Amino acid sequence: MRDRFEQQYSIGQRLIKDTPIKSKHKDKLEELIAALKSLYCHPEYNERLFEILERYLVENKKKTGRPGMDLWCIFVLSQVRLCMNMDYGWVYNLANNHLSIRWLMGVEAEYGFKRTEFSYQNIYDNVTLLSDEMVKEINSLVLEFGHGQVFKKKETAALRLKTDSFVVENNVHFPTDYNLLWDSARKCIDAVSIFLGKYNNLSGWRKIKNWKAELKGLMRELGKATASGGKGKEQREAGAARSYINKATALHAKLEKELPQLPIADDQDLALAVSLEYFMQLLLKHIDLVTRRIIKGETIPHEEKMFSIFETYTEWIKKGKSRPSVELGKKLAITTDQFDLIVDYQVMDHEQDRDIVIAVADRLLAKYKIESWSFDKGFWGKENKQLLQLEVPKVIMPKLGKRNQQEEAEETSRPFRRLKNKHSAIESNINELEHRGLDRCPDRGYPHFKNYISLGVCAYNLKKMGAKLLEEERERLRQNHFRKAA
């Protein structure tokens, strides 16, 4: 059973609308609190926000059992986590000890009355319920609120857009075929160890710790041989690789022999056996890759490589930068407007910048009137530019490659250069977005990766709105001070 947060006033409890905002401090948490408070206190957007949350988290659920965390508290804590770029341990600490956050959630009790406290697991279990689809709907609502109520954009006013992409990294180590082989072997051994801990009568694995130690040692020997130089390096590397491959092959043969003997007494055992088979396949795959690359001297095609056995969606991305030269994760394309709000974002799945222009345009032109739209050279495509020019008066898309006389004249014109120079402002938006947690995603799995990005974009937009609200409040206080002085 889960409720909205419909606060009933009681002794010792402060209402959400009375949450104090320290407008003199330019603090990211204060900016977020100001935006969330304004969103909550606006009846129309409050109702629509809870409708979205209820549709995904409450609908078709039984209204029985213990009361779950209120929907408003879930949303607030999810935004605090991304805005502050912190782990769940810090969120747990703030949820129980930070007065402003507790006032905003409506759970703080004063005058010695019993306090509501949250457990770490309760926060984790509830915040992870927010899905990518749900947060995208909330993002649309937040954008509408920001344009209409915070920045006071007129309905007929056109947007001036900027689009760029950057890499959101995964929390993975740098991949090589031989350390991924070790990862695969380690996970196989760990799965067998769980069976041994549960069933004492399993035989044949008396030296399981020795298997793990030897494989790790051989992996390190191969790493040293690969990193070293000097005379005879190729022979040392090949010798270390053969020893490593032979041991890994022996482990795979033993696992194949013992797998049918493992007891399957419940669903947990079945899931563990399935995961063991999966890691055995990866073990075999990386034995083959190490053999082909080091022993046979083959060049492995890029499409055959893996960059993580855990986050299998990870891409190896080179954006032509000197540092970092390689990034491991997914590219994220964002589009910002003149208010620095992110009006659209897309996780790019093995796509280049130029491949997504039409899809982004279809989404945005259906919702907004656009005055100008700027890109960098990576988005260039003759068809992309021609199609955009049919709907957008000013399209700034520098050509990638040699320009003809007409293109040279266009790109050196004053209006083009003025808008092209303004495009660089999106780099500061990207930098701030990375400070909202989108530098590296700590969550596991592709669905959680997408959820994390959506929550980060939402936290970014709310913080921008909060900064505007606090700026207006400071200006109001300044004007009042001048009136009193006069």
C-alpha positions in Angstrom: 0.0 0.0 0.0 1.4 3.3 -1.1 0.0 6.9 -0.8 0.7 10.3 -2.3 1.9 12.8 0.2 -1.2 14.6 1.4 0.1 16.3 4.5 -2.2 16.6 7.5 -1.2 19.3 9.9 -0.3 18.1 13.4 1.5 19.6 16.5 5.2 19.7 15.9 5.0 19.3 12.1 6.0 21.9 9.6 4.0 22.2 6.3 5.9 21.7 3.1 4.9 25.2 1.9 6.6 26.6 5.0 10.0 25.0 4.2 12.5 27.8 4.6 14.7 28.7 1.6 18.0 30.4 2.2 18.0 32.6 -0.9 21.3 34.4 0.0 23.3 31.2 -0.5 24.2 30.0 -4.0 24.1 26.3 -3.1 23.0 23.5 -5.4 20.9 21.8 -2.7 19.1 25.0 -1.9 18.4 25.6 -5.6 16.9 22.1 -5.9 14.8 22.5 -2.7 13.5 25.8 -4.0 12.4 24.2 -7.3 10.8 21.2 -5.7 9.0 23.3 -3.2 7.6 25.6 -6.0 6.6 22.5 -8.0 4.8 20.9 -5.0 3.0 24.2 -4.1 1.6 24.7 -7.6 -1.8 22.8 -7.6 -1.9 22.0 -11.3 1.6 20.6 -11.6 1.3 18.9 -8.2 -1.7 17.0 -9.4 -0.1 16.0 -12.7 3.1 14.9 -11.0 1.3 12.6 -8.6 -0.8 11.2 -11.5 2.3 10.1 -13.2 3.8 8.6 -10.1 0.6 6.8 -9.2 0.2 5.4 -12.7 3.6 3.7 -12.6 4.0 2.8 -8.9 0.5 2.3 -7.5 -1.9 1.4 -10.3 -2.9 -2.3 -10.4 -1.2 -2.9 -7.0 -3.1 -4.3 -4.0 -4.1 -1.7 -1.4 -3.0 -4.0 1.4 0.0 -4.6 3.5 2.4 -2.2 5.2 2.3 1.5 4.1 5.1 2.1 1.6 7.2 5.2 1.3 5.1 8.2 0.1 5.4 9.0 -3.6 6.6 12.6 -2.8 9.4 11.3 -0.6 10.6 8.9 -3.3 10.8 11.6 -5.9 12.6 14.1 -3.6 15.2 11.6 -2.6 15.8 10.5 -6.2 16.5 14.1 -7.1 18.7 14.8 -4.1 20.9 11.8 -5.0 21.5 13.0 -8.6 21.7 16.7 -7.9 24.4 16.2 -5.2 26.0 13.3 -7.2 26.2 11.1 -4.2 25.7 7.4 -3.3 22.9 5.9 -1.3 24.8 6.1 1.9 24.9 9.9 1.7 21.2 10.0 0.7 20.4 7.9 3.8 22.3 10.3 6.0 20.6 13.4 4.5 17.1 11.9 4.6 17.5 11.3 8.4 19.5 14.4 9.4 19.1 17.3 7.0 16.4 19.6 8.2 15.6 21.3 4.9 15.2 18.0 3.1 13.1 16.6 5.9 10.9 19.7 5.9 10.5 19.4 2.1 9.5 15.8 2.5 7.1 16.8 5.2 8.4 14.3 7.8 10.3 16.4 10.3 8.8 16.7 13.8 9.6 19.4 16.2 9.2 20.0 20.0 10.3 16.4 20.9 7.6 14.6 18.9 8.5 11.2 17.4 10.5 11.5 14.2 10.0 9.5 11.0 13.2 7.8 10.0 14.2 5.9 6.9 16.4 2.8 6.6 19.1 2.5 4.0 17.4 -0.5 2.3 14.0 1.3 2.3 15.5 4.3 0.4 17.3 2.0 -2.1 14.3 -0.2 -2.8 12.0 2.7 -3.4 14.2 5.1 -5.4 15.2 2.2 -7.8 11.5 1.8 -8.6 11.6 5.0 -10.8 11.7 3.8 -14.4 13.1 5.5 -17.5 9.6 5.8 -19.1 8.2 7.4 -15.9 11.0 9.9 -15.5 10.7 10.9 -19.1 7.1 11.9 -18.5 8.1 13.7 -15.3 10.8 15.5 -17.3 8.2 16.8 -19.8 6.1 18.1 -16.9 9.1 19.7 -15.3 10.0 21.4 -18.6 6.5 22.7 -19.0 6.6 24.0 -15.4 10.0 25.7 -16.0 9.0 27.4 -19.3 5.6 28.5 -18.1 6.0 29.3 -14.4 9.7 30.0 -13.8 11.2 31.5 -16.9 7.7 32.9 -18.0 8.2 31.9 -21.7 5.3 33.1 -23.9 3.5 30.3 -25.7 4.2 31.9 -29.1 7.9 32.4 -28.3 10.3 30.3 -30.3 13.2 28.3 -28.9 16.8 28.8 -29.8 18.3 25.3 -29.5 21.8 23.8 -29.2 22.6 20.1 -29.6 25.7 18.2 -28.7 26.8 14.8 -27.3 29.2 13.5 -24.6 30.0 10.1 -23.0 28.4 8.9 -19.8 30.9 6.4 -18.5 30.1 3.0 -17.0 31.7 1.9 -13.7 34.0 -0.7 -15.3 37.7 -1.4 -15.3 39.8 -0.9 -18.4 39.2 -4.1 -20.5 41.8 -6.4 -22.0 41.0 -9.9 -23.3 43.1 -11.5 -20.6 41.6 -9.6 -17.6 38.1 -10.3 -19.0 39.1 -14.0 -19.1 40.0 -13.7 -15.4 36.7 -12.0 -14.6 34.9 -14.9 -16.3 36.9 -17.5 -14.5 36.4 -15.7 -11.2 32.6 -15.6 -11.5 32.5 -19.3 -12.4 34.5 -20.2 -9.3 32.3 -17.8 -7.2 29.2 -19.6 -8.4 30.6 -23.0 -7.5 31.6 -21.6 -4.1 28.0 -20.7 -3.3 26.9 -24.2 -4.1 29.7 -25.6 -1.9 28.6 -23.3 1.0 25.0 -24.5 0.6 25.6 -28.2 0.1 28.3 -29.9 2.2 28.2 -33.2 0.3 29.6 -31.9 -3.0 33.0 -33.4 -4.0 35.7 -32.6 -6.5 36.3 -29.0 -5.4 38.7 -29.4 -2.5 41.2 -27.1 -4.2 38.8 -24.5 -5.3 40.8 -21.7 -3.6 43.9 -22.9 -5.3 42.2 -22.7 -8.8 41.4 -19.1 -8.1 44.8 -18.1 -6.8 46.7 -19.8 -9.7 44.5 -18.2 -12.4 44.9 -14.8 -10.8 48.7 -15.3 -10.6 48.9 -16.4 -14.3 46.8 -13.4 -15.4 49.2 -11.1 -13.6 52.2 -12.8 -15.2 50.7 -12.3 -18.6 50.0 -8.6 -17.8 53.6 -8.1 -16.7 54.9 -9.8 -19.9 52.6 -7.7 -22.1 53.6 -4.4 -20.3 57.3 -5.1 -20.3 59.8 -4.5 -23.1 63.3 -5.7 -24.0 64.7 -8.6 -25.9 62.5 -11.7 -26.2 59.3 -10.0 -25.2 57.1 -11.9 -27.7 58.4 -15.3 -26.5 57.8 -14.3 -22.8 54.3 -13.1 -23.6 53.4 -16.2 -25.6 54.8 -18.5 -22.9 52.8 -16.7 -20.2 49.7 -16.8 -22.4 50.0 -20.5 -23.0 50.2 -21.3 -19.3 47.2 -19.0 -18.6 45.2 -20.5 -21.4 46.0 -24.1 -20.4 44.8 -23.4 -16.8 41.6 -21.7 -18.0 40.9 -24.5 -20.4 41.3 -27.1 -17.6 38.9 -25.1 -15.5 36.3 -25.0 -18.3 36.7 -28.8 -18.8 36.2 -29.4 -15.1 33.1 -27.1 -14.9 31.6 -28.9 -17.9 32.1 -32.3 -16.2 30.7 -31.1 -12.8 27.8 -28.9 -14.0 25.3 -31.8 -14.4 26.1 -33.0 -10.8 25.2 -29.7 -9.2 22.0 -30.0 -7.1 19.0 -27.9 -8.2 16.7 -27.8 -5.2 15.0 -24.4 -5.6 14.7 -21.3 -7.8 17.9 -19.8 -6.3 19.9 -22.9 -7.4 18.4 -22.7 -10.9 19.3 -19.0 -11.3 22.8 -19.7 -10.0 23.3 -22.6 -12.5 22.1 -20.4 -15.4 24.5 -17.7 -14.4 27.3 -20.3 -14.2 26.5 -21.5 -17.7 26.6 -17.9 -18.9 30.0 -17.2 -17.4 31.3 -20.5 -18.8 30.4 -19.3 -22.3 32.3 -16.1 -21.7 35.2 -18.0 -20.3 35.4 -20.0 -23.5 35.0 -16.9 -25.7 38.0 -15.1 -24.0 40.1 -18.2 -24.1 39.6 -18.1 -27.9 40.3 -14.4 -28.1 43.6 -14.6 -26.1 44.7 -17.6 -28.2 44.0 -15.9 -31.5 45.6 -12.5 -30.5 48.7 -13.6 -28.7 49.5 -17.2 -29.8 48.3 -16.9 -33.4 49.0 -13.2 -33.9 45.6 -12.3 -35.3 44.0 -8.9 -35.2 40.6 -9.3 -33.5 37.7 -7.5 -35.3 36.1 -4.8 -33.2 32.7 -6.3 -33.3 34.0 -9.5 -31.7 35.4 -7.8 -28.6 33.6 -7.3 -25.3 34.4 -4.4 -22.9 32.8 -5.7 -19.8 31.3 -9.1 -18.9 29.0 -7.3 -16.4 27.9 -4.2 -18.3 27.7 -5.9 -21.7 26.2 -2.8 -23.4 29.4 -0.8 -22.8 30.9 0.8 -25.9 34.5 1.7 -26.7 34.2 5.4 -27.7 36.9 7.6 -29.2 35.9 11.2 -29.7 39.2 12.5 -30.9 40.3 14.0 -27.6 43.8 13.8 -26.3 42.6 13.1 -22.7 40.8 10.9 -22.2 41.5 9.3 -25.6 39.1 6.4 -24.9 35.9 6.4 -22.9 33.9 3.3 -21.9 30.1 3.9 -21.7 27.4 5.3 -23.9 27.1 8.6 -25.8 24.3 10.9 -24.6 22.9 13.6 -27.0 21.3 16.6 -25.3 19.5 19.6 -26.7 19.3 22.8 -24.6 17.3 26.0 -25.1 18.0 29.7 -24.4 17.1 29.1 -20.8 19.8 26.4 -20.5 17.1 23.8 -19.9 17.5 20.3 -21.5 14.5 20.0 -23.8 15.5 16.6 -25.2 18.0 13.8 -24.6 18.8 10.5 -26.2 21.1 7.6 -25.2 22.9 6.6 -28.4 23.1 2.9 -29.0 26.0 2.3 -31.4 25.1 5.5 -33.3 27.0 8.5 -34.5 26.0 12.1 -34.0 24.8 12.5 -37.6 22.5 9.4 -37.3 20.2 10.9 -34.7 19.5 14.4 -36.1 16.2 13.5 -37.9 14.8 11.5 -34.9 15.6 14.4 -32.5 14.0 16.9 -35.0 10.9 14.8 -35.3 10.4 14.9 -31.5 11.1 18.6 -31.0 9.3 20.0 -34.0 6.2 18.3 -33.0 6.2 20.1 -29.6 8.0 23.5 -30.1 8.4 26.3 -32.5 12.1 26.7 -33.2 13.8 29.9 -34.3 17.4 28.6 -34.5 19.3 25.3 -34.0 23.0 24.9 -33.8 25.2 21.7 -34.0 28.9 20.9 -34.3 30.6 19.3 -37.3 29.9 15.7 -36.0 26.2 16.2 -36.8 26.9 17.3 -40.4 25.0 15.6 -43.2 23.7 17.2 -46.4 20.3 15.6 -46.0 20.2 16.5 -42.3 20.7 20.1 -43.0 18.3 20.3 -45.9 15.5 18.7 -44.0 16.0 20.9 -40.9 16.0 24.0 -43.1 12.4 23.2 -44.2 11.2 23.8 -40.7 13.8 25.9 -38.9 14.7 29.4 -40.1 18.3 29.3 -38.9 20.3 26.0 -39.0 23.9 26.2 -37.8 25.6 23.0 -38.9 29.2 23.5 -40.0 30.3 21.3 -42.9 32.6 18.4 -42.1 35.3 18.6 -44.8 36.1 21.0 -47.6 33.5 23.7 -48.3 32.5 25.0 -51.7 32.2 28.8 -52.4 28.6 29.0 -51.4 29.2 27.1 -48.1 32.2 29.2 -47.4 30.2 32.4 -47.8 27.4 31.1 -45.5 29.7 29.9 -42.7 31.8 33.1 -42.7 28.7 35.4 -42.6 28.1 37.4 -39.4 24.8 35.7 -38.4 26.2 32.2 -38.8 29.4 33.0 -36.8 27.3 34.7 -34.1 25.1 31.7 -33.5 28.1 29.3 -33.9 29.9 31.2 -31.2 26.9 30.9 -28.9 26.8 27.2 -29.5 29.8 26.8 -27.2 27.6 27.5 -24.2 26.3 23.9 -24.4 29.8 22.8 -23.1 29.1 24.5 -19.8 25.7 22.7 -19.7 27.4 19.4 -20.3 29.9 20.2 -17.6 27.2 21.0 -15.1 25.3 17.9 -16.1 28.4 15.8 -15.3 28.3 17.4 -11.9 24.7 16.2 -11.5 26.0 12.6 -11.7 26.3 12.0 -15.4 30.1 11.7 -15.5 30.0 8.0 -14.5 27.0 5.8 -13.8 27.4 3.6 -10.7 24.1 1.7 -11.3 24.2 -1.8 -12.8 22.4 -2.9 -15.9 21.2 -1.1 -19.0 17.7 -0.3 -17.7 19.2 1.2 -14.5 21.7 3.1 -16.7 18.9 4.7 -18.6 17.0 5.5 -15.4 20.1 7.1 -14.0 20.4 9.4 -17.0 16.8 10.4 -16.9 17.0 11.3 -13.2 20.2 13.3 -13.8 18.5 15.3 -16.6 15.5 16.0 -14.3 17.8 17.1 -11.4 19.7 19.4 -13.8 16.5 21.1 -15.0 15.1 21.5 -11.5 18.4 23.0 -10.3 18.4 25.5 -13.1 14.8 26.5 -12.2 15.8 26.8 -8.5 18.7 29.0 -9.4 16.3 31.3 -11.3 13.8 31.3 -8.4 16.5 32.2 -5.9 17.8 34.9 -8.2 14.3 36.5 -8.3 14.0 36.2 -4.6 17.4 37.9 -4.0 16.3 40.7 -6.4 13.0 41.1 -4.5 14.9 41.4 -1.2 17.3 43.9 -2.7 14.5 46.1 -4.0 12.8 46.0 -0.6 16.0 47.1 1.0 16.4 50.0 -1.3 12.8 51.1 -0.7 13.3 51.0 3.1 16.6 52.9 2.7 14.8 55.6 0.7 
